[in-house]
Amino acid sequence: HVVTFQVTGGRVAADQVVASPAIAFCPSPGDVTTTLSHPLSTRHRGLSLEQQQQLGINDSTIRLSVGIEETDSILERLQIALGR
């Protein structure tokens, strides 16, 4: 499953989540472990502002590819990555 969400704080906050060692960064989801990506600096970097808005993504959008780990482990690492 892939979950997409936006963090409060724009690109700075998104960069902090991506830089967290709690969840591995992966520009293209497709591993059995939980990974995350930042669509506007990877796959969607060439989109116009209008295209971004049509897709509902912006500079604070994070895409989380949920792996097969225990749910509690994923949630704990996500909380760490989000700074909570």
Steps between C-alpha positions, in 0.01 A plus 500: 500500500614851427383786719547861396478785749611859546702621794451838664794728432542469123817387328718554809286260702483250212880508468530426873271197470690373195835548681390305808682168533183347648358406157716440193467744211417332171431709187275226362289285734537129446678333792360261761608739776338835571656783300408859424551743217447866419309513170601853400870428526473161328240371257289818474780759498424611143131579554360848465327660797164435332581130454613476863174655616296262281677205665464650848872508571724782616844549653385353834360176352655175621429159350531208742524149358389273784702180529442167668644590841294492817250787511632628835852522356383696198297740715787554742746578220249731333457692826879536524524619139224755566688627804248380758 
